Each structure stands twice: as C-alpha cells, then as structure tokens.
Amino acid sequence: MSKPESLRPNAVLKEIMERRKVGAAEVAKSLGVSRQHVYYLMDGRARFTPVMAVRFERAFGLRAEELLQLQLEQDLEEARRAIDSRDEEERRQPAD
C-alpha cells in the first residue's frame, strides 16, 4: 500500500518551507548544503541520510528519528515495488 504524499520526507521539507515562507537558498544555508541538493531532496532524488536528518533537526526542530523513519518506510516501499516488478517480469518470461 502506497503512503500518502504528505507522509514522505520530501513532502515534510516542502511543508516546512511553505509554513516558514523560506526558499531553497535559505534552507540550503541552514542545512549547510547546496541549493541544488535541497531541490533534489524536495523532488525525492536525494534521500534523507542520518547526517541530513540531524542537520534538519537542528535547523527546523523535527526529530531526526521521525524523518529517518519516514525515509525508511519510503525506501522499503520502493524496494518492495522493485522486487514485485522483477518477480512479475520473471513470471512473464517463457521457461526454457
């Protein structure tokens, strides 16, 4: 079962940015990363690592454990989907 978008780590980042009315440049400065990395976090191309979660915790007050739990759940969902897709592909291939 897929998680609602609001429970994904990138959605949390977007929500905080909207609530605080800050842009990617300001978030990047707060996290000590490039603006491009913030964009990657926002669109899900970059994952929240333990280091990034601690930086996020210090900058915005959200517990690192909560953010990492969301990331873990998303990673597991993606892994299950990938395995299911691979298994389905193998079932469709004719037996030799």
Rosetta blueprint (number, residue, H / E / L):
1 M L
2 S L
3 K L
4 P L
5 E H
6 S H
7 L H
8 R L
9 P H
10 N H
11 A H
12 V H
13 L H
14 K H
15 E H
16 I H
17 M H
18 E H
19 R H
20 R H
21 K L
22 V L
23 G L
24 A H
25 A H
26 E H
27 V H
28 A H
29 K H
30 S H
31 L H
32 G L
33 V L
34 S L
35 R H
36 Q H
37 H H
38 V H
39 Y H
40 Y H
41 L H
42 M H
43 D H
44 G L
45 R L
46 A L
47 R L
48 F L
49 T L
50 P H
51 V H
52 M H
53 A H
54 V H
55 R H
56 F H
57 E H
58 R H
59 A H
60 F H
61 G L
62 L L
63 R L
64 A H
65 E H
66 E H
67 L H
68 L H
69 Q H
70 L H
71 Q H
72 L H
73 E H
74 Q H
75 D H
76 L H
77 E H
78 E H
79 A H
80 R H
81 R H
82 A H
83 I H
84 D H
85 S H
86 R H
87 D H
88 E H
89 E H
90 E H
91 R H
92 R H
93 Q L
94 P L
95 A L
96 D L
